[in-house]
Amino acid sequence: MELRQHTSYRSKESVIKLSAQDFLGNFTKKQVSWMYACSKCGECVDECPVYQQTSDNYTAPGFKIKKMRPIITKSLISFTSMPSEREIKNLAKGLYECTLCGRCVSVCPYQYDLVDLWEKARESAVKIGLEPAPIREMMDTTFTDKNFLKRPHEHRTRWARRLDVPEKEGAETLYFVGCVLSYTPSLRPAATGVTAILNAAKEDWALLGDEWCCGVPLKFGGDTERLRDFVTHNVDLIEASGARRVVFSCPGCYRMFKQEYPKILGRPLKFSTVHIAELASEYIKTGKLSLKEKLDERIAYHDPCELSRLLGVIDEPRSALAETSTALLELPENKINTHCCGGGGLYKGVDTENSLEIATRRIRQAETIGSETLVSACPSCIMNLYQSARRAKSSITVLDFADAIARQIKEV
Amino acid sequence: MTLSKIKEVKEFEYPPKVTLTGVLKGLWQTSKLDLLFHSLMAILLITGLAIDLLGGFLGGALAPIRQILHGYLGAVFTIIYPFYLIKILVTRKTRMLMTGINYLDFLLYTVLIVTGVAVASANQIWVDTLPWLTDALSGLRQYAPAIHTVTTYVWLLVSTLLPGGFLHGIATAYLISIKGERD
């Protein structure tokens, strides 16, 4: 089959030879089985935040499976028919109109790992050039600049100037800052918050000298061939430093290190990984971190999908935040049932408007429960919620978890 | 924006593992009718194949398998099937996910049910209680066993190749058998 792509969808008009073996040919037996085993119950359809927002069938998880299934069948049984070119293009677009939040996996009655399926399908889309232009650009930028924000690599640690950030070798703990916090001035309080927490707890820590992007834009975008360089660079550097632990602000980086890096390297990492929410909670419990009197502020905590649903970090941020406020509120969709902020899975890169609209739903939920401050432990969530709150003219303050804790640190 | 009822998941661990208990629990949660439909479907297929292929070797077990497992459970299946079909057809999200082969599956199930009822309608209990049914199906009765058997094999072939209900079952069984391990 020959696919001629639209210029609106890809920067260069190109003709792609697409055959059943090419598209989705990278699926394992298990992934193929998920597609055939799908019971078509539609639980994933109702719960998908993007489908809720767009009502476009191609964003509904079950519908994507319906369109992917004949492609796989065609590769197994040649006389069966393929979806039309238009359907395949819509499918490829739909694969990226997804926040990879994992809600479809958690509500799937049979527990099929659809996040894995979407990531694998995106990989295949990249191989035949069906990825949207903004995604391609983001992946290329990541590869050349070592960050996906098109910022010079040598500016990565600029945020730390004039801050009390230890410059030393052989530290026990390394702080992996991530691209978003390193390069986004408005999110600087999140990184300085981590700095303040680590210093207050008298942690033996340092920054990773030549930190590269964790590779999540390549993983989510589907360019896994170029991902290995990032994995080996970061791991080699950390292991050579002798650090025993790496702390993260970004759940995306954290999940890459915890779940993907060992798979890619084929071995366990020689250091442990921890999110700042887990570490701060531990510091408070063990008395390494003393906080001021609780504030009379109505705080709600938004669970980042990757941190809560996909990594299981649920109680720690709550227990830490409970020490900062007399009123820690729960949003309607919380913990493993959290509702995505719309900023995950590179979705914002392909549909900014709907991504922000999804975040607005969260802002409205926070307003409904009477929250004054909405805290989250993920830079992408913070960005999306903050922008959405401003657009929606909401009075809600959006705050990063580390910043919220750091503000309450008792000075000694 | 479409606002739907929030489904609350009680426990979840990522990456998830497909297990037999998980699948049965999933069917139960989705709908009790689904669990009943799928369980009966599996029993009827296995017993039907056993009767057809192993009938000569089953000896004394043949009669109870035919009468109780295939016959009575077939009657239960006949009763619940219309409800299952209606549920599928009236639910927008399931209609959205159904394919042509799924509807062909339903057509073949209907043929199996009608021919099954035609065979059973000759039993004295139905002759006594529902004589009109016996009369209505009398023309079909002599061909019914053959149509029933042939339809089963046609369904197995079609729904494996195209793919439909049977491949759905095989894929589920495969996923359970690998116990969530990576392949």
Interface residues (C-beta under 8 A of the other chain):
Chain A: T28 K29 K30 V32 S33 W34 M35 Y36 A37 C38 S39 K40 C41 G42 E43 V45 D46 E47 Y51 Q52 Q53 S55 N57 A60 G62 F63 I65 K66 R69 T73 I77 T80 G102 V105 S106 V107 C108 P109 Y110 Q111 Y112 D113 V115 D116 Q259 R309 L310 L311 G312 P332 E333 I336 N337 E357 R361
Chain B: M1 T2 L3 S4 K5 I6 K7 E8 V9 E11 F12 E13 Y14 P15 P16 K17 V18 G22 V23 K25 G26 L27 Q29 T30 D34 T91 K93 T94 M96 L97 M98 T99 N102 L161 L162 P163 L167 H168 I170 A171 T172 Y174 L175 I178 R182 D183
